[in-house]
């Protein structure tokens, strides 16, 4: 399989968490990130996995929103967004 290099900037806290997860999985960081991205891309083929993927991405965005000091006054809850 041909490979290519992707470069990105992430917050140091995320980089540390990824390094730790890769270490626990006994994988290189590149292999770990590739496996996470492959799993994320595979999720688009199944409606249930697509919903789980959307919820996961929304939860991460919500945590980032709160970490940046944004207000949640008047916001919809996750249950409202995903009609759970």
C-alpha positions as CSV (number, residue, x, y, z in Angstrom):
1,X,0.0,0.0,0.0
2,X,1.3,3.4,-0.9
3,X,1.4,5.9,2.0
4,X,1.5,9.6,2.2
5,X,2.4,12.0,5.0
6,X,-0.2,14.3,6.6
7,X,0.8,17.1,8.8
8,X,-1.5,18.9,11.3
9,X,-1.4,21.0,14.3
10,X,-3.3,20.0,17.4
11,X,-3.5,21.3,21.0
12,X,-0.7,19.9,23.2
13,X,-3.2,18.2,25.4
14,X,-4.6,16.2,22.5
15,X,-1.1,15.3,21.3
16,X,-0.2,14.0,24.8
17,X,-3.4,12.0,24.9
18,X,-2.7,10.5,21.4
19,X,0.9,9.7,22.4
20,X,-0.4,7.9,25.6
21,X,-3.1,6.0,23.7
22,X,-0.6,4.9,21.1
23,X,1.8,3.8,23.8
24,X,-0.9,1.8,25.6
25,X,-1.8,0.1,22.3
26,X,1.9,-0.6,21.6
27,X,1.7,1.2,18.3
28,X,3.6,4.0,16.7
29,X,1.8,7.4,16.7
30,X,1.5,7.2,12.9
31,X,-0.1,3.7,13.0
32,X,-2.4,4.7,15.9
33,X,-3.6,7.8,14.1
34,X,-4.1,5.9,10.9
35,X,-6.2,3.3,12.6
36,X,-8.4,5.9,14.2
37,X,-8.9,7.6,10.9
38,X,-9.6,4.3,9.2
39,X,-12.3,3.5,11.8
40,X,-13.8,7.0,11.4
41,X,-14.0,6.6,7.6
42,X,-15.5,3.1,7.9
43,X,-18.3,4.5,10.0
44,X,-19.8,6.3,7.0
45,X,-21.1,3.0,5.6
46,X,-23.5,2.2,8.4
47,X,-26.4,4.3,9.6
48,X,-25.8,3.2,13.2
49,X,-22.1,3.9,13.0
50,X,-22.8,7.2,11.3
51,X,-25.0,8.3,14.2
52,X,-22.4,7.1,16.8
53,X,-19.7,9.0,14.8
54,X,-21.8,12.2,14.7
55,X,-22.5,12.0,18.5
56,X,-18.8,11.5,19.2
57,X,-17.8,14.5,17.0
58,X,-20.5,16.6,18.5
59,X,-19.4,15.7,22.1
60,X,-15.8,16.7,21.2
61,X,-17.0,20.0,19.7
62,X,-19.1,20.6,22.8
63,X,-16.1,20.0,25.2
64,X,-14.1,22.4,23.1
65,X,-16.8,25.0,23.1
66,X,-17.0,24.9,26.9
67,X,-13.2,24.9,27.3
68,X,-13.1,28.1,25.3
69,X,-15.4,29.8,27.8
70,X,-18.4,29.9,25.5
71,X,-21.8,30.0,27.1
72,X,-24.4,27.2,26.8
73,X,-27.3,29.4,27.7
74,X,-30.2,28.7,25.4
75,X,-28.3,25.9,23.7
76,X,-29.9,22.6,22.7
77,X,-28.9,19.5,24.7
78,X,-27.3,16.4,23.1
79,X,-30.6,14.6,23.5
80,X,-32.4,17.3,21.6
81,X,-29.8,17.3,18.8
82,X,-29.8,13.5,18.3
83,X,-33.5,12.9,19.3
84,X,-32.5,10.3,21.8
